[in-house]
């Protein structure tokens, strides 16, 4: 018999739909969220919508503006500067640990995610590319075998996803990102933690520079 997979609550489902819409630009920064329209579109009552919006407020993805109501938060340059400063420290360290601790089974995971990214670039599927990009970084956190890294990166992961969507709109950025990912993977499995760390730091710096250029 197959195990029973727990279903998400209506609040969780509504949160996920709104989160995707925000991250992928369907609900752009500054967009006013009409709870009644969201409830109608998702065929749910207002309660799960209101609950989901409360969660999004806690995540700083939406904000209450008074008379205008709840709007999607802007991509704040100062906030993202803080996130990328943090990434510039944590991710090179994570990749050092991954170089030491990743097992042979990680090689197939790496091939799979790189292949999905290549396919997404060829097809121009931004959503699929962002998902592959997210998986690439999350694999490294997992390979680090450090629970604190996994937990600390999870806190701002939705904001990082929004940033990825912005950066990967540019075709040259897609190719650069995926080439850098492939080089990092090679360094990890060569057990060259110094090179892997340096490559990851450059990767984060370039992504941040392109994000800031996009934000203006």
Beta strands, then each sheet from edge to edge (+ up, - down):
strand 1: 62-64
strand 2: 70-72
sheet 1: 1+ 2-
end
